[in-house]
Amino acid sequence: MASLTTQTLIITIFLLAIPTSFASPPSLEDVFAQCLADFKPSNPKSPIQNFIYTQQSPNFLTILNNYVRNLRYFNNTTRKPVAIVAAADVTHIQATITCAKNLGLQLRIRSGGHDYDGMSYLSTIDFVVLDMFNLRSINIDPKLDTAWVQSGATLGEIYYGVANKSNDLRGFPAGICPGLGAGGHFSGGGYGNMMRKYGLSIDNIIDAKIVDTKGRVLDRSSMGEDLFWALRGGGAASFCVVLAWKIKLVPVPAKVTVFNVETVGNRGSVNTTELVTKWQEIADKIDNDLFIRLTLGSSNKTVKASFMGMYLGNSSKLLEIMNAKFPELGLNKTECIEMKWIESVLFWLGIPPGTAPTTSMLNRIPQKQIYLKRKSDYVQKPISRTGLESIFKILTENENVTMAFNPYGGRMSEIPSTETAFPHRAGNMFKIQYAANWFVPGEAVAKDCLSQTERVFEAMSPYVSKNPREAFLNYRDVDIGKSLNSTYEEGKVYGVKYFKDNFEKLVKIKSRVDPDNFFRYEQSIPVLSSH
């Protein structure tokens, strides 16, 4: 018995004498979590430990999946983050930046947008997600001229709050999807159906609060005009974390008028080719209070066109304009629906009037998720009738793809292309979004839908902008070039498509404010090499 005790003692002493390097090292997520917990100053009212989700946390996958909008990037084989920090305080952001930097971890910033190609929650190397959904306060000033909105606030929350506070007499020109997070949507140049009247979201932003690579909290005056310029359309995720935006509210009438005219084949005696030809002639030149989106698709080998519009005024004035400028559409009184601006948000989602309360735009998590692919283009010259007919033929051969034409003109043509980092202004008639959705998993379906999208995109090349073939940053598309550690030359491939001549200025600003390229992702602004 004694010898056993001695033996145990010897083994214990031996184990204690083993150098710690033989012990299993703590995991990366433990080290990261510990770094966050040790960070000072931290806010004792909201300890960061309550907002960290590691892969061991029971809610980890739910939190990750809540803001995934493309099922292509949420499966068992997708690389998962080391941790998600659902920041609820500015100190949480500072800690996440500091610890990710110290541990050489990639940082992904997510504010809840579409993020079509998943860049806010994917990486090929070890990474953490800084999730902004808890930072969503909206403070509207008493005069109803401006509001401070945090990055995690959704457009639905902003619209609803502004309409309520102003008795439906104020709005904000941003996207038609209420689930988008303000952080990314605004910084990429967010547009919506009031852009012909008021321009983009970024044209109505007057200040911002950010956390930079050194963990400093800066506003417009302390960050400087160059960086403030870059944040408006250059994609903030290349430069910093945006904590909040100060937005300028715009007046909206007590009633707006909406319509959605769908045609298959002909509309009365006018065929689709004639309707689209006429739409091209008038859409970017018509009254600035009127926005008409054209969507083209096909089913059963027949092209379908939808003309969906919003007029900031009543239906009799709208009919006057349409009868004078676009009589071919034959819009009639019964197709015009007058409603409050806030109600029109639901109409643009395809929700029939009166079937859902405006509070439904506050739902942050969609009812269903889908598999999808999106691409973009800009059109600067009208497409001929022959061209349109060849496009219709391509659509009937690739029925999974639809194209949405969003008209420019109006305020969009008045703002110089150098005013903000977003460059696509005068000279553009409309922007195209290519969309393919599918609802079942599997490589074969995905491959088919992706190749259909590619075929339509290729077929459009004669009709769209050239040198560069321009693209819209908020429809980030990895097909047009990507690299996680882009050199200047690699970054230029996609950079000039997104930013045209503004790319060079963005590179200079990036090289100054983030010379170590900490804030980077597959299509971020590159830094100038020090060589």
Order of alpha helices (4+ residues) and beta strands (2+ residues): alpha-alpha-beta-alpha-beta-alpha-beta-beta-beta-beta-alpha-beta-alpha-alpha-beta-beta-alpha-alpha-beta-beta-beta-beta-beta-alpha-beta-beta-alpha-beta-alpha-beta-alpha-beta-alpha-beta-alpha-alpha-alpha
